[in-house]
Amino acid sequence: MIELTPIDNGSDGHDLEIGQRILLSSKGPRTKQFIARRDGLEIGFVSMDELPEIDCLALCELFISKRLRGSGLGRLLLEAVEARAREQGYEWVTLSPWPLESSFAVERLVAWYRKQGYAERIGRPTELEKRIVLSLR
């Protein structure tokens, strides 16, 4: 299970790589940023905007430490983001798939998100979206 811990003052993570990613991340007035932990270990970082007027959570950035990539943690972190969207009552998660590193092909990133159930957003060819099934209470 992935735990999302809110970041209050920029870079309160202890992992140097994650802290540097946080410092490079842009932050708008509605952006919420989180350190991602699994079993107490910092594994990454996520940034998102909650947009209630269009019933969606916009994923701005999802980052897994390089030493942990390829282990399935990105998928688990994305599932944690989707769970947060569901808990907050949002119907959609949207994102613009742009790699954080120039050596990573955008086509590869788009293919990864498609594998996770994301599809092109109607009328917005550079964005992907996924409908989140809300929990029955």
MODELLER restraints for C-alpha pairs under 7 A, 6 or more apart:
rsr = mdl.restraints
at = mdl.atoms
rsr.add(forms.Gaussian(group=physical.xy_distance, feature=features.Distance(at['CA:1:A'], at['CA:38:A']), mean=6.23, stdev=0.5))
rsr.add(forms.Gaussian(group=physical.xy_distance, feature=features.Distance(at['CA:2:A'], at['CA:36:A']), mean=6.43, stdev=0.5))
rsr.add(forms.Gaussian(group=physical.xy_distance, feature=features.Distance(at['CA:2:A'], at['CA:37:A']), mean=5.66, stdev=0.5))
rsr.add(forms.Gaussian(group=physical.xy_distance, feature=features.Distance(at['CA:2:A'], at['CA:38:A']), mean=4.97, stdev=0.5))
rsr.add(forms.Gaussian(group=physical.xy_distance, feature=features.Distance(at['CA:2:A'], at['CA:76:A']), mean=6.78, stdev=0.5))
rsr.add(forms.Gaussian(group=physical.xy_distance, feature=features.Distance(at['CA:2:A'], at['CA:77:A']), mean=6.33, stdev=0.5))
rsr.add(forms.Gaussian(group=physical.xy_distance, feature=features.Distance(at['CA:2:A'], at['CA:80:A']), mean=6.30, stdev=0.5))
rsr.add(forms.Gaussian(group=physical.xy_distance, feature=features.Distance(at['CA:3:A'], at['CA:36:A']), mean=5.70, stdev=0.5))
rsr.add(forms.Gaussian(group=physical.xy_distance, feature=features.Distance(at['CA:3:A'], at['CA:37:A']), mean=5.12, stdev=0.5))
rsr.add(forms.Gaussian(group=physical.xy_distance, feature=features.Distance(at['CA:3:A'], at['CA:38:A']), mean=6.28, stdev=0.5))
rsr.add(forms.Gaussian(group=physical.xy_distance, feature=features.Distance(at['CA:4:A'], at['CA:34:A']), mean=5.51, stdev=0.5))
rsr.add(forms.Gaussian(group=physical.xy_distance, feature=features.Distance(at['CA:4:A'], at['CA:35:A']), mean=5.75, stdev=0.5))
rsr.add(forms.Gaussian(group=physical.xy_distance, feature=features.Distance(at['CA:4:A'], at['CA:36:A']), mean=4.83, stdev=0.5))
rsr.add(forms.Gaussian(group=physical.xy_distance, feature=features.Distance(at['CA:4:A'], at['CA:37:A']), mean=6.56, stdev=0.5))
rsr.add(forms.Gaussian(group=physical.xy_distance, feature=features.Distance(at['CA:5:A'], at['CA:34:A']), mean=5.08, stdev=0.5))
rsr.add(forms.Gaussian(group=physical.xy_distance, feature=features.Distance(at['CA:5:A'], at['CA:35:A']), mean=5.17, stdev=0.5))
rsr.add(forms.Gaussian(group=physical.xy_distance, feature=features.Distance(at['CA:5:A'], at['CA:36:A']), mean=6.47, stdev=0.5))
rsr.add(forms.Gaussian(group=physical.xy_distance, feature=features.Distance(at['CA:6:A'], at['CA:33:A']), mean=5.93, stdev=0.5))
rsr.add(forms.Gaussian(group=physical.xy_distance, feature=features.Distance(at['CA:6:A'], at['CA:34:A']), mean=4.38, stdev=0.5))
rsr.add(forms.Gaussian(group=physical.xy_distance, feature=features.Distance(at['CA:6:A'], at['CA:35:A']), mean=6.50, stdev=0.5))
rsr.add(forms.Gaussian(group=physical.xy_distance, feature=features.Distance(at['CA:7:A'], at['CA:33:A']), mean=5.52, stdev=0.5))
rsr.add(forms.Gaussian(group=physical.xy_distance, feature=features.Distance(at['CA:7:A'], at['CA:34:A']), mean=5.24, stdev=0.5))
rsr.add(forms.Gaussian(group=physical.xy_distance, feature=features.Distance(at['CA:7:A'], at['CA:35:A']), mean=6.66, stdev=0.5))
rsr.add(forms.Gaussian(group=physical.xy_distance, feature=features.Distance(at['CA:10:A'], at['CA:22:A']), mean=6.74, stdev=0.5))
rsr.add(forms.Gaussian(group=physical.xy_distance, feature=features.Distance(at['CA:10:A'], at['CA:23:A']), mean=6.69, stdev=0.5))
rsr.add(forms.Gaussian(group=physical.xy_distance, feature=features.Distance(at['CA:11:A'], at['CA:19:A']), mean=5.28, stdev=0.5))
rsr.add(forms.Gaussian(group=physical.xy_distance, feature=features.Distance(at['CA:11:A'], at['CA:22:A']), mean=5.97, stdev=0.5))
rsr.add(forms.Gaussian(group=physical.xy_distance, feature=features.Distance(at['CA:11:A'], at['CA:23:A']), mean=6.48, stdev=0.5))
rsr.add(forms.Gaussian(group=physical.xy_distance, feature=features.Distance(at['CA:13:A'], at['CA:19:A']), mean=5.50, stdev=0.5))
rsr.add(forms.Gaussian(group=physical.xy_distance, feature=features.Distance(at['CA:13:A'], at['CA:35:A']), mean=6.78, stdev=0.5))
rsr.add(forms.Gaussian(group=physical.xy_distance, feature=features.Distance(at['CA:15:A'], at['CA:42:A']), mean=6.78, stdev=0.5))
rsr.add(forms.Gaussian(group=physical.xy_distance, feature=features.Distance(at['CA:17:A'], at['CA:65:A']), mean=6.74, stdev=0.5))
rsr.add(forms.Gaussian(group=physical.xy_distance, feature=features.Distance(at['CA:18:A'], at['CA:44:A']), mean=6.04, stdev=0.5))
rsr.add(forms.Gaussian(group=physical.xy_distance, feature=features.Distance(at['CA:18:A'], at['CA:45:A']), mean=6.52, stdev=0.5))
rsr.add(forms.Gaussian(group=physical.xy_distance, feature=features.Distance(at['CA:18:A'], at['CA:65:A']), mean=6.66, stdev=0.5))
rsr.add(forms.Gaussian(group=physical.xy_distance, feature=features.Distance(at['CA:30:A'], at['CA:49:A']), mean=5.47, stdev=0.5))
rsr.add(forms.Gaussian(group=physical.xy_distance, feature=features.Distance(at['CA:30:A'], at['CA:50:A']), mean=6.69, stdev=0.5))
rsr.add(forms.Gaussian(group=physical.xy_distance, feature=features.Distance(at['CA:31:A'], at['CA:47:A']), mean=6.65, stdev=0.5))
rsr.add(forms.Gaussian(group=physical.xy_distance, feature=features.Distance(at['CA:31:A'], at['CA:48:A']), mean=5.48, stdev=0.5))
rsr.add(forms.Gaussian(group=physical.xy_distance, feature=features.Distance(at['CA:31:A'], at['CA:49:A']), mean=4.56, stdev=0.5))
rsr.add(forms.Gaussian(group=physical.xy_distance, feature=features.Distance(at['CA:32:A'], at['CA:47:A']), mean=5.72, stdev=0.5))
rsr.add(forms.Gaussian(group=physical.xy_distance, feature=features.Distance(at['CA:32:A'], at['CA:48:A']), mean=5.40, stdev=0.5))
rsr.add(forms.Gaussian(group=physical.xy_distance, feature=features.Distance(at['CA:32:A'], at['CA:49:A']), mean=6.16, stdev=0.5))
rsr.add(forms.Gaussian(group=physical.xy_distance, feature=features.Distance(at['CA:33:A'], at['CA:46:A']), mean=5.80, stdev=0.5))
rsr.add(forms.Gaussian(group=physical.xy_distance, feature=features.Distance(at['CA:33:A'], at['CA:47:A']), mean=4.34, stdev=0.5))
rsr.add(forms.Gaussian(group=physical.xy_distance, feature=features.Distance(at['CA:33:A'], at['CA:48:A']), mean=6.49, stdev=0.5))
rsr.add(forms.Gaussian(group=physical.xy_distance, feature=features.Distance(at['CA:34:A'], at['CA:45:A']), mean=5.75, stdev=0.5))
rsr.add(forms.Gaussian(group=physical.xy_distance, feature=features.Distance(at['CA:34:A'], at['CA:46:A']), mean=5.31, stdev=0.5))
rsr.add(forms.Gaussian(group=physical.xy_distance, feature=features.Distance(at['CA:34:A'], at['CA:47:A']), mean=6.38, stdev=0.5))
rsr.add(forms.Gaussian(group=physical.xy_distance, feature=features.Distance(at['CA:35:A'], at['CA:42:A']), mean=6.90, stdev=0.5))
rsr.add(forms.Gaussian(group=physical.xy_distance, feature=features.Distance(at['CA:35:A'], at['CA:44:A']), mean=6.09, stdev=0.5))
rsr.add(forms.Gaussian(group=physical.xy_distance, feature=features.Distance(at['CA:35:A'], at['CA:45:A']), mean=4.66, stdev=0.5))
rsr.add(forms.Gaussian(group=physical.xy_distance, feature=features.Distance(at['CA:35:A'], at['CA:46:A']), mean=6.62, stdev=0.5))
rsr.add(forms.Gaussian(group=physical.xy_distance, feature=features.Distance(at['CA:36:A'], at['CA:42:A']), mean=5.89, stdev=0.5))
rsr.add(forms.Gaussian(group=physical.xy_distance, feature=features.Distance(at['CA:36:A'], at['CA:43:A']), mean=5.71, stdev=0.5))
rsr.add(forms.Gaussian(group=physical.xy_distance, feature=features.Distance(at['CA:36:A'], at['CA:44:A']), mean=4.97, stdev=0.5))
rsr.add(forms.Gaussian(group=physical.xy_distance, feature=features.Distance(at['CA:36:A'], at['CA:45:A']), mean=5.33, stdev=0.5))
rsr.add(forms.Gaussian(group=physical.xy_distance, feature=features.Distance(at['CA:37:A'], at['CA:43:A']), mean=5.40, stdev=0.5))
rsr.add(forms.Gaussian(group=physical.xy_distance, feature=features.Distance(at['CA:43:A'], at['CA:64:A']), mean=5.87, stdev=0.5))
rsr.add(forms.Gaussian(group=physical.xy_distance, feature=features.Distance(at['CA:43:A'], at['CA:65:A']), mean=5.86, stdev=0.5))
rsr.add(forms.Gaussian(group=physical.xy_distance, feature=features.Distance(at['CA:44:A'], at['CA:63:A']), mean=5.26, stdev=0.5))
rsr.add(forms.Gaussian(group=physical.xy_distance, feature=features.Distance(at['CA:44:A'], at['CA:64:A']), mean=4.24, stdev=0.5))
rsr.add(forms.Gaussian(group=physical.xy_distance, feature=features.Distance(at['CA:44:A'], at['CA:65:A']), mean=5.53, stdev=0.5))
rsr.add(forms.Gaussian(group=physical.xy_distance, feature=features.Distance(at['CA:45:A'], at['CA:62:A']), mean=6.07, stdev=0.5))
rsr.add(forms.Gaussian(group=physical.xy_distance, feature=features.Distance(at['CA:45:A'], at['CA:63:A']), mean=5.08, stdev=0.5))
rsr.add(forms.Gaussian(group=physical.xy_distance, feature=features.Distance(at['CA:45:A'], at['CA:64:A']), mean=6.62, stdev=0.5))
rsr.add(forms.Gaussian(group=physical.xy_distance, feature=features.Distance(at['CA:46:A'], at['CA:61:A']), mean=5.42, stdev=0.5))
rsr.add(forms.Gaussian(group=physical.xy_distance, feature=features.Distance(at['CA:46:A'], at['CA:62:A']), mean=4.58, stdev=0.5))
rsr.add(forms.Gaussian(group=physical.xy_distance, feature=features.Distance(at['CA:46:A'], at['CA:63:A']), mean=6.18, stdev=0.5))
rsr.add(forms.Gaussian(group=physical.xy_distance, feature=features.Distance(at['CA:47:A'], at['CA:59:A']), mean=6.38, stdev=0.5))
rsr.add(forms.Gaussian(group=physical.xy_distance, feature=features.Distance(at['CA:47:A'], at['CA:60:A']), mean=5.29, stdev=0.5))
rsr.add(forms.Gaussian(group=physical.xy_distance, feature=features.Distance(at['CA:47:A'], at['CA:61:A']), mean=4.94, stdev=0.5))
rsr.add(forms.Gaussian(group=physical.xy_distance, feature=features.Distance(at['CA:47:A'], at['CA:62:A']), mean=6.62, stdev=0.5))
rsr.add(forms.Gaussian(group=physical.xy_distance, feature=features.Distance(at['CA:48:A'], at['CA:57:A']), mean=6.78, stdev=0.5))
rsr.add(forms.Gaussian(group=physical.xy_distance, feature=features.Distance(at['CA:48:A'], at['CA:58:A']), mean=5.53, stdev=0.5))
rsr.add(forms.Gaussian(group=physical.xy_distance, feature=features.Distance(at['CA:48:A'], at['CA:59:A']), mean=4.50, stdev=0.5))
rsr.add(forms.Gaussian(group=physical.xy_distance, feature=features.Distance(at['CA:48:A'], at['CA:60:A']), mean=4.96, stdev=0.5))
rsr.add(forms.Gaussian(group=physical.xy_distance, feature=features.Distance(at['CA:48:A'], at['CA:61:A']), mean=6.86, stdev=0.5))
rsr.add(forms.Gaussian(group=physical.xy_distance, feature=features.Distance(at['CA:49:A'], at['CA:57:A']), mean=5.83, stdev=0.5))
rsr.add(forms.Gaussian(group=physical.xy_distance, feature=features.Distance(at['CA:49:A'], at['CA:58:A']), mean=5.06, stdev=0.5))
rsr.add(forms.Gaussian(group=physical.xy_distance, feature=features.Distance(at['CA:49:A'], at['CA:59:A']), mean=6.57, stdev=0.5))
rsr.add(forms.Gaussian(group=physical.xy_distance, feature=features.Distance(at['CA:50:A'], at['CA:56:A']), mean=6.48, stdev=0.5))
rsr.add(forms.Gaussian(group=physical.xy_distance, feature=features.Distance(at['CA:50:A'], at['CA:57:A']), mean=4.60, stdev=0.5))
rsr.add(forms.Gaussian(group=physical.xy_distance, feature=features.Distance(at['CA:50:A'], at['CA:58:A']), mean=6.29, stdev=0.5))
rsr.add(forms.Gaussian(group=physical.xy_distance, feature=features.Distance(at['CA:51:A'], at['CA:57:A']), mean=5.77, stdev=0.5))
rsr.add(forms.Gaussian(group=physical.xy_distance, feature=features.Distance(at['CA:55:A'], at['CA:90:A']), mean=5.16, stdev=0.5))
rsr.add(forms.Gaussian(group=physical.xy_distance, feature=features.Distance(at['CA:55:A'], at['CA:91:A']), mean=5.74, stdev=0.5))
rsr.add(forms.Gaussian(group=physical.xy_distance, feature=features.Distance(at['CA:55:A'], at['CA:92:A']), mean=6.50, stdev=0.5))
rsr.add(forms.Gaussian(group=physical.xy_distance, feature=features.Distance(at['CA:56:A'], at['CA:90:A']), mean=5.09, stdev=0.5))
rsr.add(forms.Gaussian(group=physical.xy_distance, feature=features.Distance(at['CA:56:A'], at['CA:91:A']), mean=5.88, stdev=0.5))
rsr.add(forms.Gaussian(group=physical.xy_distance, feature=features.Distance(at['CA:56:A'], at['CA:92:A']), mean=4.54, stdev=0.5))
rsr.add(forms.Gaussian(group=physical.xy_distance, feature=features.Distance(at['CA:56:A'], at['CA:93:A']), mean=5.50, stdev=0.5))
rsr.add(forms.Gaussian(group=physical.xy_distance, feature=features.Distance(at['CA:56:A'], at['CA:94:A']), mean=6.88, stdev=0.5))
rsr.add(forms.Gaussian(group=physical.xy_distance, feature=features.Distance(at['CA:57:A'], at['CA:85:A']), mean=6.06, stdev=0.5))
rsr.add(forms.Gaussian(group=physical.xy_distance, feature=features.Distance(at['CA:57:A'], at['CA:90:A']), mean=6.50, stdev=0.5))
rsr.add(forms.Gaussian(group=physical.xy_distance, feature=features.Distance(at['CA:57:A'], at['CA:92:A']), mean=6.33, stdev=0.5))
rsr.add(forms.Gaussian(group=physical.xy_distance, feature=features.Distance(at['CA:57:A'], at['CA:93:A']), mean=4.87, stdev=0.5))
rsr.add(forms.Gaussian(group=physical.xy_distance, feature=features.Distance(at['CA:57:A'], at['CA:94:A']), mean=6.37, stdev=0.5))
rsr.add(forms.Gaussian(group=physical.xy_distance, feature=features.Distance(at['CA:58:A'], at['CA:93:A']), mean=5.71, stdev=0.5))
rsr.add(forms.Gaussian(group=physical.xy_distance, feature=features.Distance(at['CA:58:A'], at['CA:94:A']), mean=4.77, stdev=0.5))
rsr.add(forms.Gaussian(group=physical.xy_distance, feature=features.Distance(at['CA:58:A'], at['CA:95:A']), mean=5.63, stdev=0.5))
rsr.add(forms.Gaussian(group=physical.xy_distance, feature=features.Distance(at['CA:59:A'], at['CA:93:A']), mean=6.81, stdev=0.5))
rsr.add(forms.Gaussian(group=physical.xy_distance, feature=features.Distance(at['CA:59:A'], at['CA:94:A']), mean=6.06, stdev=0.5))
rsr.add(forms.Gaussian(group=physical.xy_distance, feature=features.Distance(at['CA:59:A'], at['CA:95:A']), mean=5.07, stdev=0.5))
rsr.add(forms.Gaussian(group=physical.xy_distance, feature=features.Distance(at['CA:60:A'], at['CA:95:A']), mean=6.44, stdev=0.5))
rsr.add(forms.Gaussian(group=physical.xy_distance, feature=features.Distance(at['CA:64:A'], at['CA:74:A']), mean=6.29, stdev=0.5))
rsr.add(forms.Gaussian(group=physical.xy_distance, feature=features.Distance(at['CA:82:A'], at['CA:93:A']), mean=6.89, stdev=0.5))
rsr.add(forms.Gaussian(group=physical.xy_distance, feature=features.Distance(at['CA:82:A'], at['CA:132:A']), mean=6.99, stdev=0.5))
rsr.add(forms.Gaussian(group=physical.xy_distance, feature=features.Distance(at['CA:86:A'], at['CA:132:A']), mean=6.39, stdev=0.5))
rsr.add(forms.Gaussian(group=physical.xy_distance, feature=features.Distance(at['CA:86:A'], at['CA:134:A']), mean=5.46, stdev=0.5))
rsr.add(forms.Gaussian(group=physical.xy_distance, feature=features.Distance(at['CA:86:A'], at['CA:135:A']), mean=6.93, stdev=0.5))
rsr.add(forms.Gaussian(group=physical.xy_distance, feature=features.Distance(at['CA:89:A'], at['CA:134:A']), mean=6.75, stdev=0.5))
rsr.add(forms.Gaussian(group=physical.xy_distance, feature=features.Distance(at['CA:91:A'], at['CA:131:A']), mean=5.80, stdev=0.5))
rsr.add(forms.Gaussian(group=physical.xy_distance, feature=features.Distance(at['CA:91:A'], at['CA:132:A']), mean=5.14, stdev=0.5))
rsr.add(forms.Gaussian(group=physical.xy_distance, feature=features.Distance(at['CA:91:A'], at['CA:133:A']), mean=6.84, stdev=0.5))
rsr.add(forms.Gaussian(group=physical.xy_distance, feature=features.Distance(at['CA:91:A'], at['CA:134:A']), mean=6.89, stdev=0.5))
rsr.add(forms.Gaussian(group=physical.xy_distance, feature=features.Distance(at['CA:92:A'], at['CA:129:A']), mean=6.67, stdev=0.5))
rsr.add(forms.Gaussian(group=physical.xy_distance, feature=features.Distance(at['CA:92:A'], at['CA:130:A']), mean=5.65, stdev=0.5))
rsr.add(forms.Gaussian(group=physical.xy_distance, feature=features.Distance(at['CA:92:A'], at['CA:131:A']), mean=4.55, stdev=0.5))
rsr.add(forms.Gaussian(group=physical.xy_distance, feature=features.Distance(at['CA:92:A'], at['CA:132:A']), mean=5.38, stdev=0.5))
rsr.add(forms.Gaussian(group=physical.xy_distance, feature=features.Distance(at['CA:93:A'], at['CA:129:A']), mean=5.57, stdev=0.5))
rsr.add(forms.Gaussian(group=physical.xy_distance, feature=features.Distance(at['CA:93:A'], at['CA:130:A']), mean=5.38, stdev=0.5))
rsr.add(forms.Gaussian(group=physical.xy_distance, feature=features.Distance(at['CA:93:A'], at['CA:131:A']), mean=6.57, stdev=0.5))
rsr.add(forms.Gaussian(group=physical.xy_distance, feature=features.Distance(at['CA:94:A'], at['CA:127:A']), mean=6.96, stdev=0.5))
rsr.add(forms.Gaussian(group=physical.xy_distance, feature=features.Distance(at['CA:94:A'], at['CA:128:A']), mean=5.66, stdev=0.5))
rsr.add(forms.Gaussian(group=physical.xy_distance, feature=features.Distance(at['CA:94:A'], at['CA:129:A']), mean=4.22, stdev=0.5))
rsr.add(forms.Gaussian(group=physical.xy_distance, feature=features.Distance(at['CA:94:A'], at['CA:130:A']), mean=6.53, stdev=0.5))
rsr.add(forms.Gaussian(group=physical.xy_distance, feature=features.Distance(at['CA:95:A'], at['CA:127:A']), mean=5.63, stdev=0.5))
rsr.add(forms.Gaussian(group=physical.xy_distance, feature=features.Distance(at['CA:95:A'], at['CA:128:A']), mean=5.39, stdev=0.5))
rsr.add(forms.Gaussian(group=physical.xy_distance, feature=features.Distance(at['CA:95:A'], at['CA:129:A']), mean=6.38, stdev=0.5))
rsr.add(forms.Gaussian(group=physical.xy_distance, feature=features.Distance(at['CA:96:A'], at['CA:126:A']), mean=6.11, stdev=0.5))
rsr.add(forms.Gaussian(group=physical.xy_distance, feature=features.Distance(at['CA:96:A'], at['CA:127:A']), mean=4.51, stdev=0.5))
rsr.add(forms.Gaussian(group=physical.xy_distance, feature=features.Distance(at['CA:96:A'], at['CA:128:A']), mean=6.20, stdev=0.5))
rsr.add(forms.Gaussian(group=physical.xy_distance, feature=features.Distance(at['CA:97:A'], at['CA:106:A']), mean=6.91, stdev=0.5))
rsr.add(forms.Gaussian(group=physical.xy_distance, feature=features.Distance(at['CA:97:A'], at['CA:109:A']), mean=6.47, stdev=0.5))
rsr.add(forms.Gaussian(group=physical.xy_distance, feature=features.Distance(at['CA:97:A'], at['CA:110:A']), mean=6.09, stdev=0.5))
rsr.add(forms.Gaussian(group=physical.xy_distance, feature=features.Distance(at['CA:97:A'], at['CA:127:A']), mean=6.85, stdev=0.5))
rsr.add(forms.Gaussian(group=physical.xy_distance, feature=features.Distance(at['CA:98:A'], at['CA:106:A']), mean=6.03, stdev=0.5))
rsr.add(forms.Gaussian(group=physical.xy_distance, feature=features.Distance(at['CA:99:A'], at['CA:106:A']), mean=5.97, stdev=0.5))
rsr.add(forms.Gaussian(group=physical.xy_distance, feature=features.Distance(at['CA:99:A'], at['CA:109:A']), mean=6.80, stdev=0.5))
rsr.add(forms.Gaussian(group=physical.xy_distance, feature=features.Distance(at['CA:117:A'], at['CA:130:A']), mean=6.44, stdev=0.5))
rsr.add(forms.Gaussian(group=physical.xy_distance, feature=features.Distance(at['CA:118:A'], at['CA:128:A']), mean=5.82, stdev=0.5))
rsr.add(forms.Gaussian(group=physical.xy_distance, feature=features.Distance(at['CA:118:A'], at['CA:129:A']), mean=5.19, stdev=0.5))
rsr.add(forms.Gaussian(group=physical.xy_distance, feature=features.Distance(at['CA:118:A'], at['CA:130:A']), mean=4.82, stdev=0.5))
rsr.add(forms.Gaussian(group=physical.xy_distance, feature=features.Distance(at['CA:119:A'], at['CA:128:A']), mean=5.17, stdev=0.5))
rsr.add(forms.Gaussian(group=physical.xy_distance, feature=features.Distance(at['CA:119:A'], at['CA:129:A']), mean=5.53, stdev=0.5))
rsr.add(forms.Gaussian(group=physical.xy_distance, feature=features.Distance(at['CA:119:A'], at['CA:130:A']), mean=6.57, stdev=0.5))
rsr.add(forms.Gaussian(group=physical.xy_distance, feature=features.Distance(at['CA:120:A'], at['CA:127:A']), mean=5.94, stdev=0.5))
rsr.add(forms.Gaussian(group=physical.xy_distance, feature=features.Distance(at['CA:120:A'], at['CA:128:A']), mean=4.44, stdev=0.5))
rsr.add(forms.Gaussian(group=physical.xy_distance, feature=features.Distance(at['CA:120:A'], at['CA:129:A']), mean=6.33, stdev=0.5))
rsr.add(forms.Gaussian(group=physical.xy_distance, feature=features.Distance(at['CA:121:A'], at['CA:127:A']), mean=5.54, stdev=0.5))
rsr.add(forms.Gaussian(group=physical.xy_distance, feature=features.Distance(at['CA:121:A'], at['CA:128:A']), mean=5.04, stdev=0.5))
rsr.add(forms.Gaussian(group=physical.xy_distance, feature=features.Distance(at['CA:121:A'], at['CA:129:A']), mean=5.59, stdev=0.5))
